[in-house]
């Protein structure tokens, strides 16, 4: 199952919903461009349905600025304000 983890504190989420989201200048979603961390897009990872009794349904990063490492099943990347690991 895909998992997103912020390096500094281990926060993040896991689930089958993975979307690389491109934003419009007005802050609205422009389009879903894929299902992997993508420079210029935010990454959303979480549940495809609402989780009962859970504190969150997904995790949404700020915009990905750089892919630091990429290999089979693993991507490490930097966003506007954090660094993440994404495994799939």
Z-matrix of the N, CA and C atoms (Angstrom, degrees):
N
C 1 1.445
C 2 1.533 1 108.66
N 3 1.332 2 118.67 1 134.80
C 4 1.456 3 121.59 2 178.54
C 5 1.530 4 111.98 3 -58.17
N 6 1.345 5 115.35 4 142.04
C 7 1.461 6 120.97 5 -178.89
C 8 1.521 7 109.48 6 -140.29
N 9 1.334 8 115.92 7 135.68
C 10 1.457 9 123.63 8 176.99
C 11 1.517 10 107.98 9 -116.08
N 12 1.357 11 116.77 10 129.07
C 13 1.462 12 121.03 11 -178.64
C 14 1.514 13 109.85 12 -135.26
N 15 1.347 14 115.74 13 126.05
C 16 1.460 15 120.51 14 174.91
C 17 1.517 16 108.31 15 -76.74
N 18 1.317 17 117.49 16 130.67
C 19 1.458 18 122.82 17 -173.41
C 20 1.525 19 112.75 18 -61.28
N 21 1.314 20 118.42 19 -45.83
C 22 1.471 21 120.60 20 -170.49
C 23 1.526 22 114.73 21 -66.53
N 24 1.335 23 118.07 22 -27.97
C 25 1.463 24 118.54 23 -175.95
C 26 1.536 25 114.24 24 -140.80
N 27 1.316 26 117.71 25 -0.07
C 28 1.466 27 120.61 26 178.17
C 29 1.515 28 114.78 27 79.41
N 30 1.327 29 118.04 28 2.16
C 31 1.466 30 120.75 29 179.49
C 32 1.524 31 109.88 30 -69.20
N 33 1.317 32 116.65 31 156.15
C 34 1.459 33 121.69 32 178.97
C 35 1.510 34 110.26 33 155.14
N 36 1.312 35 116.44 34 -151.62
C 37 1.455 36 120.62 35 -178.41
C 38 1.528 37 109.08 36 -161.05
N 39 1.311 38 115.15 37 170.81
C 40 1.461 39 121.29 38 175.36
C 41 1.516 40 107.95 39 -140.72
N 42 1.312 41 115.87 40 158.63
C 43 1.452 42 120.39 41 178.57
C 44 1.509 43 111.05 42 155.91
N 45 1.313 44 115.21 43 173.10
C 46 1.456 45 119.81 44 -175.18
C 47 1.528 46 113.23 45 -82.64
N 48 1.323 47 118.16 46 -8.92
C 49 1.468 48 120.61 47 177.55
C 50 1.531 49 108.69 48 -89.25
N 51 1.323 50 116.23 49 115.11
C 52 1.462 51 122.62 50 177.53
C 53 1.517 52 107.07 51 -134.81
N 54 1.350 53 116.93 52 120.01
C 55 1.458 54 121.05 53 -178.06
C 56 1.521 55 110.48 54 -138.19
N 57 1.325 56 116.30 55 129.51
C 58 1.458 57 121.76 56 170.30
C 59 1.525 58 106.00 57 -91.86
N 60 1.338 59 116.89 58 115.90
C 61 1.454 60 122.43 59 -170.77
C 62 1.528 61 110.50 60 -108.76
N 63 1.327 62 115.81 61 123.70
C 64 1.466 63 121.41 62 173.37
C 65 1.530 64 107.11 63 -94.25
N 66 1.324 65 116.46 64 136.09
C 67 1.463 66 122.63 65 -176.49
C 68 1.525 67 111.56 66 -104.45
N 69 1.320 68 115.96 67 149.14
C 70 1.470 69 122.36 68 170.64
C 71 1.520 70 108.07 69 -81.19
N 72 1.314 71 116.77 70 164.77
C 73 1.460 72 120.81 71 179.04
C 74 1.525 73 112.15 72 -62.53
N 75 1.333 74 117.76 73 -27.52
C 76 1.467 75 120.84 74 -179.35
C 77 1.533 76 112.59 75 -84.12
N 78 1.355 77 117.48 76 4.42
C 79 1.453 78 121.07 77 176.00
C 80 1.522 79 115.08 78 91.34
N 81 1.316 80 117.45 79 -0.72
C 82 1.464 81 120.25 80 177.01
C 83 1.519 82 110.10 81 -88.53
N 84 1.334 83 115.57 82 157.34
C 85 1.463 84 120.51 83 177.70
C 86 1.527 85 108.99 84 -64.77
N 87 1.332 86 115.98 85 130.64
C 88 1.462 87 121.11 86 175.73
C 89 1.522 88 109.02 87 -89.26
N 90 1.362 89 115.58 88 -56.68
C 91 1.461 90 119.57 89 178.86
C 92 1.519 91 110.67 90 -165.13
N 93 1.323 92 115.27 91 160.69
C 94 1.457 93 122.83 92 171.07
C 95 1.527 94 105.13 93 -91.34
N 96 1.340 95 116.79 94 118.31
C 97 1.463 96 119.83 95 -173.17
C 98 1.526 97 113.32 96 -100.46
N 99 1.317 98 117.37 97 -6.64
C 100 1.453 99 120.03 98 179.68
C 101 1.509 100 111.81 99 166.78
N 102 1.328 101 115.28 100 -163.02
C 103 1.459 102 120.81 101 -174.59
C 104 1.530 103 111.50 102 -132.56
N 105 1.316 104 115.40 103 29.03
C 106 1.464 105 122.58 104 177.84
C 107 1.515 106 108.29 105 -138.22
N 108 1.339 107 118.67 106 156.19
C 109 1.463 108 119.99 107 174.60
C 110 1.529 109 109.79 108 -53.97
N 111 1.327 110 116.51 109 130.74
C 112 1.461 111 122.85 110 -175.27
C 113 1.522 112 109.03 111 -135.56
N 114 1.328 113 117.22 112 128.44
C 115 1.461 114 121.29 113 178.59
C 116 1.531 115 109.00 114 -58.11
N 117 1.341 116 116.06 115 132.78
C 118 1.449 117 122.02 116 -179.45
C 119 1.515 118 114.22 117 91.70
N 120 1.342 119 117.32 118 -1.61
C 121 1.473 120 121.94 119 -178.24
C 122 1.532 121 109.89 120 -126.96
N 123 1.323 122 116.53 121 155.76
C 124 1.462 123 121.75 122 169.23
C 125 1.518 124 108.06 123 -86.41
N 126 1.335 125 116.42 124 156.61
C 127 1.464 126 120.23 125 177.17
C 128 1.522 127 108.95 126 -115.73
N 129 1.323 128 115.72 127 128.12
C 130 1.457 129 122.83 128 176.79
C 131 1.521 130 107.55 129 -110.15
N 132 1.328 131 116.77 130 129.28
C 133 1.463 132 122.70 131 177.24
C 134 1.522 133 108.17 132 -133.27
N 135 1.333 134 116.89 133 132.19
C 136 1.458 135 120.04 134 177.37
C 137 1.509 136 112.73 135 168.35
N 138 1.310 137 114.17 136 -154.63
C 139 1.457 138 122.42 137 -175.96
C 140 1.524 139 110.86 138 -83.26
N 141 1.326 140 116.67 139 145.63
C 142 1.462 141 120.12 140 176.15
C 143 1.529 142 111.39 141 -80.04
N 144 1.329 143 116.99 142 -15.12
C 145 1.458 144 122.21 143 175.76
C 146 1.526 145 108.29 144 -129.31
N 147 1.307 146 116.72 145 164.04
C 148 1.462 147 120.56 146 178.73
C 149 1.524 148 109.64 147 -65.01
N 150 1.306 149 116.44 148 138.71
C 151 1.468 150 121.66 149 178.76
C 152 1.526 151 109.20 150 -91.08
N 153 1.296 152 116.47 151 127.47
C 154 1.463 153 120.26 152 178.03
C 155 1.516 154 110.04 153 -70.45
N 156 1.296 155 116.69 154 132.50
C 157 1.463 156 123.98 155 174.98
C 158 1.526 157 113.43 156 62.16
N 159 1.316 158 118.60 157 22.99
C 160 1.460 159 121.52 158 179.17
C 161 1.528 160 109.55 159 -103.65
N 162 1.311 161 115.90 160 152.51
C 163 1.455 162 120.21 161 -179.61
C 164 1.521 163 112.45 162 -78.75
N 165 1.324 164 117.73 163 -18.08
C 166 1.466 165 120.52 164 178.32
C 167 1.527 166 110.05 165 -152.57
N 168 1.332 167 114.98 166 155.35
C 169 1.463 168 121.10 167 178.93
C 170 1.522 169 111.88 168 -106.04
N 171 1.328 170 117.56 169 -19.86
C 172 1.460 171 121.55 170 -178.33
C 173 1.527 172 109.84 171 -163.28
N 174 1.340 173 115.68 172 171.09
C 175 1.458 174 123.16 173 174.15
C 176 1.523 175 106.94 174 -125.28
N 177 1.318 176 116.81 175 131.69
C 178 1.458 177 122.82 176 -179.98
C 179 1.519 178 108.89 177 -120.56
N 180 1.332 179 117.33 178 122.35
C 181 1.456 180 121.18 179 179.27
C 182 1.524 181 110.26 180 -83.55
N 183 1.332 182 115.41 181 166.46
C 184 1.454 183 119.66 182 165.74
C 185 1.531 184 106.97 183 -74.68
N 186 1.304 185 117.46 184 -177.08
C 187 1.464 186 122.17 185 -173.76
C 188 1.540 187 111.49 186 -66.22
N 189 1.323 188 116.18 187 132.35
C 190 1.459 189 122.90 188 177.67
C 191 1.534 190 108.43 189 -69.54
N 192 1.337 191 115.80 190 125.78
C 193 1.464 192 120.88 191 179.68
C 194 1.520 193 113.07 192 -102.60
N 195 1.352 194 117.33 193 -29.11
C 196 1.458 195 119.64 194 -176.48
C 197 1.524 196 110.79 195 -157.25
N 198 1.321 197 116.53 196 137.57
C 199 1.459 198 122.31 197 171.12
C 200 1.530 199 105.90 198 -89.94
N 201 1.330 200 117.41 199 118.46
C 202 1.459 201 122.15 200 -175.84
C 203 1.518 202 112.94 201 -89.33
N 204 1.330 203 116.61 202 -36.17
C 205 1.464 204 121.60 203 -179.17
C 206 1.518 205 108.37 204 -154.35
N 207 1.315 206 115.80 205 140.45
C 208 1.462 207 120.07 206 178.81
C 209 1.521 208 108.83 207 -145.74
N 210 1.326 209 114.79 208 126.42
C 211 1.462 210 121.63 209 174.62
C 212 1.527 211 106.99 210 -147.66
N 213 1.297 212 117.03 211 175.32
C 214 1.455 213 120.95 212 -176.45
C 215 1.534 214 111.24 213 -56.17
N 216 1.322 215 117.18 214 118.90
C 217 1.458 216 122.33 215 177.14
C 218 1.512 217 115.29 216 81.40
N 219 1.343 218 118.92 217 6.11
C 220 1.467 219 121.49 218 -173.82
C 221 1.531 220 110.82 219 -150.40
N 222 1.345 221 115.41 220 135.05
C 223 1.467 222 121.63 221 172.28
C 224 1.527 223 107.57 222 -139.08
N 225 1.325 224 115.98 223 130.57
C 226 1.466 225 121.99 224 172.82
C 227 1.519 226 106.05 225 -112.14
N 228 1.341 227 116.54 226 130.89
C 229 1.465 228 119.45 227 -175.38
C 230 1.524 229 111.30 228 -146.24
N 231 1.336 230 114.13 229 161.39
C 232 1.467 231 122.15 230 179.49
C 233 1.520 232 108.28 231 -114.98
N 234 1.346 233 115.01 232 135.15
C 235 1.461 234 121.16 233 175.94
C 236 1.528 235 108.56 234 -106.80
N 237 1.310 236 115.80 235 -171.03
C 238 1.459 237 121.63 236 178.93
C 239 1.522 238 111.99 237 -54.73
N 240 1.345 239 117.85 238 -35.57
C 241 1.469 240 119.34 239 -175.20
C 242 1.525 241 115.78 240 -137.11
N 243 1.335 242 119.31 241 7.25
C 244 1.467 243 120.51 242 -177.90
C 245 1.520 244 110.74 243 -152.06
N 246 1.330 245 114.34 244 171.03
C 247 1.462 246 121.28 245 174.23
C 248 1.527 247 106.89 246 -123.29
N 249 1.350 248 115.99 247 139.55
C 250 1.462 249 121.89 248 -173.59
C 251 1.520 250 111.90 249 -131.66
N 252 1.344 251 114.47 250 159.05
C 253 1.448 252 123.56 251 165.74
C 254 1.517 253 107.48 252 -117.43
N 255 1.323 254 115.74 253 134.42
C 256 1.455 255 122.20 254 176.83
C 257 1.522 256 107.45 255 -123.18
N 258 1.336 257 116.56 256 121.36
C 259 1.461 258 121.29 257 177.96
C 260 1.522 259 108.49 258 -116.78
N 261 1.305 260 114.81 259 147.70
C 262 1.481 261 119.83 260 -177.98
C 263 1.523 262 110.09 261 -148.95
